[in-house]
Amino acid sequence: MRLPARLAAALLLGCMLGGTAMGAPATAQTAALAAVGWQQRLGAAVPLQLRFSDDQGRVVSLSRYFKPHRPVVLVLMYLSCSRLCPVTLSLTQQAMTRAGLVPGRDFELLAVSIDPYDGVAAAARRKAAIAPSAPWQAGLQLLTAAPSDRVRAHPASARLADAAGFHFLPNAAIAAAAGAQADNQFVHPAGWVLLDPSGHISRYFFGLQYDPATLREAVRAAAAQAPPTWTQPLRLLCDCLIALTGRYDAQVLDALRALCIALLGFGALWLWRGRRA
């Protein structure tokens, strides 16, 4: 039995990809990505005096959204993100709904753009797309940079991210390290921060899976300003394949290695069966 030409080509391609990936040395891009992720700053206060534009164009301070006995879910994101940002917000809404928690009653949902060039009109469109129902339209607050903040070297969104332990990088920084062309995207971790009514960090929720019972207990504890709770770290970045450089990070390398091994194993079995036939 002969190995089909297409399968042979696939085996060869898989080995080339896997061999190249497995032999690829650490790069400046890998070093840059190591700085991206969460740092748990439990009990730390976020600066409530920071000012942003809401989705109606009004300049507001963060303190506007902090009310007695009502914690705040803080999601750091950006509007042109088509990967983790909309998924994070959507899955957070679903988990809160399953937990029986209602925005504006049990908690405030605050999404803040880390891109200082995101505008009010784009924020209004994104809000309409991700929060179609009335409770979530009223409960979701989507903030972008205030006009005067867009020319600053360290805008309010960057200061808020630093205070929350949310470490991100513009793709331009990674492109510079890799000698590649940049785009206007960001590499950032997945998840969000739960703040108590005084603006102190109560708990982190990493990744994309949120248990409803855990959410209920966390929101109750934050509302009561109970001691903060440490969370098992999980590093999920947006995105795992850095398209601007064409190089792969560790997650994709692992997948390529597995694909190569599977293809080789399948090819060896095919050849062995062919010789016996």
Secondary structure in CASP SS format (residue, H / E / C, confidence):
PFRMAT SS
TARGET T0000
AUTHOR 0000-0000-0000
METHOD secondary structure of the structure
MODEL  1
M C 1.00
R C 1.00
L C 1.00
P C 1.00
A H 1.00
R H 1.00
L H 1.00
A H 1.00
A H 1.00
A H 1.00
L H 1.00
L H 1.00
L H 1.00
G H 1.00
C H 1.00
M H 1.00
L H 1.00
G H 1.00
G H 1.00
T H 1.00
A H 1.00
M H 1.00
G H 1.00
A C 1.00
P C 1.00
A C 1.00
T C 1.00
A H 1.00
Q H 1.00
T H 1.00
A H 1.00
A H 1.00
L H 1.00
A C 1.00
A C 1.00
V C 1.00
G E 1.00
W E 1.00
Q C 1.00
Q C 1.00
R C 1.00
L C 1.00
G C 1.00
A C 1.00
A E 1.00
V C 1.00
P C 1.00
L C 1.00
Q C 1.00
L C 1.00
R E 1.00
F E 1.00
S E 1.00
D C 1.00
D C 1.00
Q C 1.00
G C 1.00
R C 1.00
V E 1.00
V E 1.00
S E 1.00
L H 1.00
S H 1.00
R H 1.00
Y H 1.00
F C 1.00
K E 1.00
P C 1.00
H C 1.00
R E 1.00
P C 1.00
V E 1.00
V E 1.00
L E 1.00
V E 1.00
L E 1.00
M E 1.00
Y C 1.00
L C 1.00
S C 1.00
C C 1.00
S C 1.00
R C 1.00
L H 1.00
C H 1.00
P H 1.00
V H 1.00
T H 1.00
L H 1.00
S H 1.00
L H 1.00
T H 1.00
Q H 1.00
Q H 1.00
A H 1.00
M H 1.00
T H 1.00
R H 1.00
A C 1.00
G C 1.00
L C 1.00
V C 1.00
P E 1.00
G C 1.00
R C 1.00
D C 1.00
F E 1.00
E E 1.00
L E 1.00
L E 1.00
A E 1.00
V E 1.00
S E 1.00
I C 1.00
D C 1.00
P C 1.00
Y C 1.00
D C 1.00
G C 1.00
V H 1.00
A H 1.00
A H 1.00
A H 1.00
A H 1.00
R H 1.00
R H 1.00
K H 1.00
A H 1.00
A H 1.00
I H 1.00
A C 1.00
P C 1.00
S C 1.00
A H 1.00
P H 1.00
W H 1.00
Q H 1.00
A H 1.00
G H 1.00
L E 1.00
Q E 1.00
L E 1.00
L E 1.00
T E 1.00
A E 1.00
A C 1.00
P H 1.00
S H 1.00
D H 1.00
R C 1.00
V C 1.00
R C 1.00
A C 1.00
H C 1.00
P C 1.00
A H 1.00
S H 1.00
A H 1.00
R H 1.00
L H 1.00
A H 1.00
D H 1.00
A H 1.00
A H 1.00
G C 1.00
F E 1.00
H E 1.00
F C 1.00
L E 1.00
P E 1.00
N H 1.00
A H 1.00
A H 1.00
I H 1.00
A H 1.00
A H 1.00
A H 1.00
A H 1.00
G C 1.00
A C 1.00
Q C 1.00
A C 1.00
D C 1.00
N C 1.00
Q C 1.00
F E 1.00
V E 1.00
H E 1.00
P E 1.00
A C 1.00
G E 1.00
W E 1.00
V E 1.00
L E 1.00
L E 1.00
D C 1.00
P C 1.00
S C 1.00
G C 1.00
H E 1.00
I E 1.00
S E 1.00
R E 1.00
Y E 1.00
F E 1.00
F E 1.00
G C 1.00
L C 1.00
Q C 1.00
Y C 1.00
D C 1.00
P H 1.00
A H 1.00
T H 1.00
L H 1.00
R H 1.00
E H 1.00
A H 1.00
V H 1.00
R H 1.00
A H 1.00
A H 1.00
A H 1.00
A C 1.00
Q C 1.00
A C 1.00
P C 1.00
P C 1.00
T C 1.00
W C 1.00
T C 1.00
Q C 1.00
P C 1.00
L C 1.00
R C 1.00
L C 1.00
L E 1.00
C E 1.00
D C 1.00
C C 1.00
L E 1.00
I E 1.00
A C 1.00
L C 1.00
T C 1.00
G C 1.00
R E 1.00
Y E 1.00
D C 1.00
A H 1.00
Q H 1.00
V H 1.00
L H 1.00
D H 1.00
A H 1.00
L H 1.00
R H 1.00
A H 1.00
L H 1.00
C H 1.00
I H 1.00
A H 1.00
L H 1.00
L H 1.00
G H 1.00
F H 1.00
G H 1.00
A H 1.00
L H 1.00
W H 1.00
L H 1.00
W H 1.00
R H 1.00
G H 1.00
R H 1.00
R H 1.00
A C 1.00
END
